[in-house]
Amino acid sequence: MKRRRVGLMGGTFDPVHIGHLIAAERALEAAALDEVRFMPTHRSPHKASRPGGTPEERREMVELAIRGNPRFRLEGIELERGGVSYAVETAEALLRREPGSDFVWIVGGDMVLYLPQWHRIEDIAGLVAFLGLGRPGYDVDLDSLPPYLQGRVTMADMPALDVSSTDIRERRGRGQSIRYIVPEPVRLYIEERGIYAHADDRR
């Protein structure tokens, strides 16, 4: 039986935006994936501040964003586990659950050189491969990575998009439009619930 190639895109998705969706579509093509799973963290070890959206809201926004694309799925394993989300624990749990799948962890191109700093990265590299998405012309010297990562990381070009969840939250806080930066169902959900608005405006 053919093994499934599954891309994993982790993040707080606070909120999910068009850059995430474009990156996932690019990863599908570049790594010949069968599907990409959007995997919201419960709490990231790399981010000290609490997200603006609750775990339930961030999950719902991802589901709204990917609805209609049969090759995009929500992976709730880190939300359901709770606490700080470590990649090694997630990879081990996914492989126990789905031993017939090959997992590819999708990261930003600028994150590739920081992979050696990940918690138990040598163990992770034995469990999953990595796909780094960098802007055109963004060069990463893969030979500079430790031997256990060489051959486990590939790179692909990602269109240059100046979009970030931080900017979206700040725009909402200033009462500015986020139309076209996030999928329309996500925008409506954010505005209906008052997410990222001034604290006095939150319902």
N, C-alpha and C positions, 0 to 999 in steps of 0.2 A: 504493500500500500504506500502511495506517495505521501511523504511527510509534508505537513502544512508549514509554510513559512509565515510567521506572524510577527508583525512589527509592533513594538511597544513604545508609545509616546507618553511619557510621564510628565507630570507638572501639576501645579496648583490649579491651573485653568481658572484664574480668578480675575477676569472671566476668560473663557475660550474666545478666540477671535479668528479673523480670516487668515492670519499668518499661520496659525496652527493647522487649519484645514488645507492650505496650500502645501505646507510642509509634509503633511500626511500623504497627500496625493503624489507629491514628488517621490516620497519614499516608496510608495507602492511600485512605481515604475522603475526607480533606480535599483532596488534590491529584489525585484521580481517577487513581491510579497503577495500572499493570498488575501491578507487583510491587515488593517492597522487598528490597534486597540488604543483608545484614549483612556489613560489610566490616572485619574485624579489622585493626588496624594492626600492622605489625611492630614499629615503635618510633615513638611519637608525638613530634612536635616540641614539644608543649605539656607533656609530662610527663618530668621528669628521671629519676625512679626507674624501675627495671626492674619489669615486672609480676610478680606472684606466680606466675602460671601461665606455662608455656612457650608459645611461639607455637603449637606442635602441640596443647597442651592447650586453649588458648583457641579454636582452630579447632574442635576436637572438641566443646567445650561448646556453641558456637553451632550446630553441626550437630544436636546432640541437642535443643537448645531449639526449633528451627524445624521439626523433623521432623513431618510430618503437615499442615503448612500449605502448599498448593501455590503460594501467592503470596509466600512467603518463600523466599529463596535465600541461600546463602553465596557471597560474592564474595572470592576468595582473592588478588586481584591484588597487594595491598600486602604480604601475607605472603610471596608468592612473589618479589617484587622485593627484599625485605630492606632493611635500613638504615632511616633515618628516612623516614617516610611523609609526603610533601607532597601536598596536595590537587590542585595544578595538574598534577603529573606523573601522578597517577591519572586525572584528568579527560581529559587528552590521550590517555593510553593507551586508556581505555575508548572514546573516540570514534573512535580509529583502528580499534579492534576491532569496534565496533558503530556504524557511521555512521547507521544507521536508527533509533537510539534517542535520546530526549530524557531527559536525566538531571536529577534533582531532588535536591539535597544536603539532607538532613534534619539540622537542628541544634536544640539547645535554645533556647528563647526568650531566655534570658539571654546566649546566644552571638551573637545577631544584631548587636548594637551593636559587637561585637568583630571582626566580619568584615573591616572595613578594615585590621586588623592582620595578616591572614593573608598568608603569603608569596605574592606575585604575584597578589593578589586581583583586580586589574583583568582579568588574563588569565582567571582562573577564572570571573569573572562573565560573560565572553563565551562560556563553554563550557557552563555549567550554570545552572539556576535554584536558588533556595534556599527551603526551607520551614522556618519557625521554629515550634516547638511550645512554647507558653507556658501557664502555669497560667491558669485562668479569671480574668479581671480584670487579667491582666498586660499592660500596655500598652507597646508599643514604638512610638516615633515614627519611622516609616519615612522620613518626609520629612527627617529629620536625617542620613540616610545619604548618602554621596557620590553624585553623579549616576549613576555607572556601576553602582551597586547598586539605585538606585530603579527599580522595575518588575521587578526580578529576585528580589525577596524577597516572599513572602506569609506570613501568620501563621495559625495555627490553635490552638484550645484543646486542652490536654492535661490529663487528670485529675491532680489534685494527689496525688502519691505520694511519700512520704518514704522512698525506697529508693535506695541507692547501692552500687556495687561496693566502695567503701572500707569501708562499714559491714559488708558481708558478710564481707570478709576479716578485719576486726577481730573479728567474732563468732566466726568459725572459730578465730582465734588464741586466743580466750578459752574455747573449747570449748562455745560456745552454739549453739543450733539455727538453721539457715537454711532450715528447712522452710517452704514456701509463699512464700518470698522469691525463690527460683529455681525453675524448672520441676523437677519430680521427677526426670527422668532426669539433669539437671545436678547436682542434690543428690547423687544416688547416685554419680555419677562423681567428684565432688569428694571425697566421704567415702571412697570406695574407694581413691583414689590419694593421699589425705592432703594435697590441695592446700590451701594457706593455713593449715594446722595449724602448730603450733610446729615449728621446724626439726628437733627431735629425734624428732618423730612422723612426719615425711614418709618415705614408702616409695619 
